[in-house]
């Protein structure tokens, strides 16, 4: 079947959501096979190494300069810095037996701190509808955690707080990406991956665990293989992101499709493959998330409004 322009961007967006889901599942595998938190840093180091190698190879093939605008390079390095926190905490979630669906949802509501970053750093003032979206997103997060009381909230498992850490790192990285959005993704992969790699090496040296880099006993070979695969998938994720926009995607509806597919698919995978519970609270949280996203994203709100007006007329 031939795809028209609209269907092409949808295809690439779904592929992007698929790669995000694959990364999340493989992070759970990394968390499960890691013998210690040092192994989580090792896995993150490997991911950065793969980004450096593939980014450099792609740049050489395309004939692009690695050293360009200083702001873009600095932004890419900062992306790598915060990516270390996102990846390490993301793997740590599953090292401490986290729920893949709930963790993904918490990360997805990075739209809330993302909106605040827009407000304070990019001068995007939130209107009443967007503030309502922030409130609904917080309510969605409260629902998916099982409506905990204040006393229960203080006793939430460590992996929940690690997920919130990933959420904040993700939101900060979104702001950085918005600042350096014109940079070639492979150049960004190279510099971001380089910082990720070097920072993890320094951390392993600082905690006296650098020997595990060359230790291939036990489950370490599997850790290398899974982490390298994550790195390759991350590179593919960048490509699908670009191709979706080249295929005619608008930012608003593309984000809605991608995050919605990512959220639902990871929850389904968690239920089917990892025995995680399918609760009504998760369903309520997902519904509220879509409502919050529609309220907070101007383009999505306008798109839905046009559809609604078309139905009425």
Buried (B, 14 or more C-beta within 10 A) or exposed (E): EEEEEEEBBBBBBBBBBBBBBBBBBBBBBBBBBBEEBBBBBBBBBBBBBBBBBBBBEBBEEEEEEBEEEEEBBBBBBBBBBBBBBBBBBBBBBBBBEBBBBBBBBBBBBBBBBBBBBBBEEEEBEBEEEBBBBBEBBBBBBBBBBEEEEEEEEEEBBEBBEBBBBBBBBBBBBBBBBBBBEEBBBBBBBBBBBBBBBBBBBEBBEEEEBBEBBEEEEEEBEEBBEBBBBBBBBBBBBBBBBBBBBEBBBBEBBBBBBBBBBBBBBBBBBBBEEBEBEEBEBBEBBBEBBBBBBBBBBEBBBEBBEEEEEEEEE
